[in-house]
Amino acid sequence: MIRLVCRGVPVTQGSKTGIVVGGRAVVVEGGNKDARQRHKDWRSAVASEARAWMNEHRRLTGPIKAPVIVRLTFALNGPAASKPKHTRWFPSGRQSGDADKLARSILDSLTGVVIEDDAQVVGLLVVKDYGSPAGVTVEIEAAPQTEVYGDDWTREINWRPAPPPAVALAMPETA
């Protein structure tokens, strides 16, 4: 299993927007210039942490090419008010970010570094919680149908789901 922790304020990867630069249409991350810079810095920090993990654990063979399951646990800063009007157990307000957009940012940061393509992710669990320091814990493991041979996660078992159980339909009796 790969487990890495990246500290910093998590930033969502939101919608794209089109702008014109030098007479050409360019698609960029939505939001203002400051928001785009925060997003770029966050993705860079996550990718750097992932590269450091790969180097430290001698995965110099390149990104994993097999199906994987990813768990993302986001620690977000608590509410600004010292006494919120009502208690929230989990960060669910607008300022906490959408779970899918937080996950998209992380998965795109890991693409080409830890995993070859985020399309390989066959299972994804995203949890947002209050915590200090802010950041994300990323856990990646081989999907159940994949055998792990040392550092090589590319050999797959011939796995097929079990057929559904036979169901006998009861027919109403006619009188």
C-alpha positions as CSV (number, residue, x, y, z in Angstrom):
1,M,0.0,0.0,0.0
2,I,1.1,3.5,-0.7
3,R,0.4,6.1,2.0
4,L,1.4,9.7,1.7
5,V,0.5,12.8,3.6
6,C,0.5,16.3,2.1
7,R,0.1,19.3,4.4
8,G,-1.5,22.5,3.3
9,V,-5.0,23.9,2.7
10,P,-6.7,21.5,0.1
11,V,-7.9,23.3,-3.0
12,T,-10.7,22.0,-5.2
13,Q,-10.3,21.5,-9.0
14,G,-13.4,23.2,-10.2
15,S,-14.8,24.0,-13.5
16,K,-12.8,25.1,-16.5
17,T,-13.3,28.5,-18.2
18,G,-12.2,29.8,-21.5
19,I,-10.1,33.0,-22.0
20,V,-8.5,34.6,-25.0
21,V,-4.7,34.9,-24.9
22,G,-2.9,36.5,-27.8
23,G,-5.9,36.0,-30.1
24,R,-6.3,32.2,-29.2
25,A,-8.9,30.6,-27.0
26,V,-7.3,28.9,-24.0
27,V,-9.0,26.7,-21.4
28,V,-7.9,27.3,-17.8
29,E,-9.0,26.5,-14.3
30,G,-12.0,28.6,-13.3
31,G,-11.9,31.3,-10.8
32,N,-9.7,34.4,-10.5
33,K,-6.0,34.6,-10.9
34,D,-5.3,34.0,-7.2
35,A,-7.6,31.0,-7.1
36,R,-5.8,29.5,-10.1
37,Q,-2.4,30.1,-8.4
38,R,-3.6,28.4,-5.2
39,H,-4.8,25.4,-7.2
40,K,-1.6,25.2,-9.1
41,D,0.5,25.4,-5.9
42,W,-1.6,22.7,-4.2
43,R,-1.4,20.3,-7.1
44,S,2.4,20.9,-7.3
45,A,2.8,20.2,-3.6
46,V,0.8,16.9,-3.8
47,A,2.8,15.8,-6.9
48,S,6.1,16.6,-5.1
49,E,5.1,14.6,-2.1
50,A,4.1,11.7,-4.4
51,R,7.4,11.9,-6.2
52,A,9.3,11.9,-2.9
53,W,7.4,8.8,-1.8
54,M,8.1,7.0,-5.1
55,N,11.8,7.8,-4.8
56,E,12.1,6.9,-1.2
57,H,10.4,3.5,-1.7
58,R,12.4,2.8,-4.9
59,R,9.5,2.7,-7.3
60,L,11.8,3.9,-10.1
61,T,10.0,1.6,-12.6
62,G,7.4,4.3,-13.2
63,P,3.8,4.8,-12.3
64,I,1.5,1.9,-11.4
65,K,-0.4,0.5,-14.4
66,A,-2.9,-1.8,-12.7
67,P,-6.4,-1.0,-11.3
68,V,-6.2,0.7,-7.9
69,I,-8.4,1.7,-5.0
70,V,-7.8,5.2,-3.5
71,R,-8.8,6.6,-0.1
72,L,-8.5,10.3,0.4
73,T,-8.9,11.8,3.9
74,F,-9.0,15.6,3.9
75,A,-8.3,17.5,7.1
76,L,-9.8,21.0,6.7
77,N,-9.5,24.0,8.9
78,G,-12.4,24.4,11.3
79,P,-15.0,27.2,11.1
80,A,-13.7,30.7,11.6
81,A,-16.3,31.5,14.3
82,S,-15.3,30.4,17.7
83,K,-18.9,29.5,18.5
84,P,-20.8,28.5,15.4
85,K,-24.6,29.0,15.5
86,H,-25.1,25.2,15.2
87,T,-22.7,22.3,15.5
88,R,-21.5,20.6,12.3
89,W,-19.8,17.3,12.8
90,F,-18.3,17.3,9.3
91,P,-17.3,20.2,7.0
92,S,-20.3,20.4,4.7
93,G,-20.6,24.1,4.0
94,R,-19.7,25.9,0.8
95,Q,-16.3,26.9,2.1
96,S,-15.2,23.2,2.6
97,G,-15.3,22.4,-1.1
98,D,-17.1,19.6,-3.0
99,A,-15.7,16.1,-2.2
100,D,-15.6,15.2,-5.9
101,K,-13.7,18.4,-6.8
102,L,-11.2,17.8,-4.0
103,A,-10.7,14.3,-5.2
104,R,-10.3,15.4,-8.8
105,S,-7.4,17.7,-7.8
106,I,-5.6,14.9,-6.0
107,L,-6.1,12.3,-8.7
108,D,-4.9,14.6,-11.4
109,S,-1.8,15.4,-9.2
110,L,-1.0,11.7,-8.9
111,T,-1.4,10.9,-12.6
112,G,1.9,10.3,-14.3
113,V,3.6,10.1,-10.9
114,V,2.1,7.3,-8.8
115,I,-0.6,6.0,-11.2
116,E,-0.4,6.1,-15.0
117,D,-3.9,7.4,-15.5
118,D,-6.7,8.3,-13.1
119,A,-9.0,6.1,-15.2
120,Q,-7.3,3.1,-13.3
121,V,-9.1,4.1,-10.1
122,V,-11.8,1.5,-9.7
123,G,-12.7,2.4,-6.1
124,L,-12.6,5.8,-4.5
125,L,-13.5,6.9,-0.9
126,V,-13.3,10.6,0.0
127,V,-13.7,11.8,3.5
128,K,-13.7,15.5,4.6
129,D,-13.2,16.2,8.3
130,Y,-12.0,19.1,10.5
131,G,-8.4,18.6,11.5
132,S,-5.1,20.4,12.2
133,P,-2.8,20.7,10.4
134,A,-4.8,20.9,7.2
135,G,-4.0,18.6,4.3
136,V,-4.8,15.2,2.8
137,T,-3.8,11.6,3.5
138,V,-3.7,9.5,0.3
139,E,-3.8,5.7,0.5
140,I,-3.5,3.7,-2.7
141,E,-3.7,-0.1,-2.9
142,A,-4.1,-2.7,-5.7
143,A,-7.6,-3.6,-6.6
144,P,-8.7,-7.1,-5.4
145,Q,-8.3,-8.7,-8.8
146,T,-4.7,-7.7,-9.1
147,E,-1.8,-9.8,-7.7
148,V,1.0,-7.9,-6.2
149,Y,4.5,-9.2,-6.9
150,G,6.9,-7.0,-4.9
151,D,6.8,-3.6,-6.6
152,D,5.2,-4.9,-9.8
153,W,1.4,-4.4,-9.7
154,T,0.9,-5.2,-13.4
155,R,0.1,-8.9,-13.4
156,E,-3.6,-9.5,-13.2
157,I,-5.6,-12.6,-12.2
158,N,-8.3,-13.9,-14.5
159,W,-11.0,-12.5,-12.2
160,R,-14.7,-12.5,-13.1
161,P,-17.6,-11.7,-10.8
162,A,-19.7,-14.6,-9.6
163,P,-22.9,-15.2,-11.5
164,P,-26.0,-14.0,-9.8
165,P,-27.8,-16.7,-7.8
166,A,-30.7,-18.4,-9.5
167,V,-34.0,-17.1,-8.3
168,A,-37.2,-19.2,-8.5
169,L,-40.2,-17.0,-9.3
170,A,-43.3,-18.1,-7.6
171,M,-46.3,-18.1,-9.9
172,P,-49.7,-17.4,-8.3
173,E,-52.0,-20.4,-8.3
174,T,-55.1,-20.1,-10.3
175,A,-58.4,-21.5,-8.9
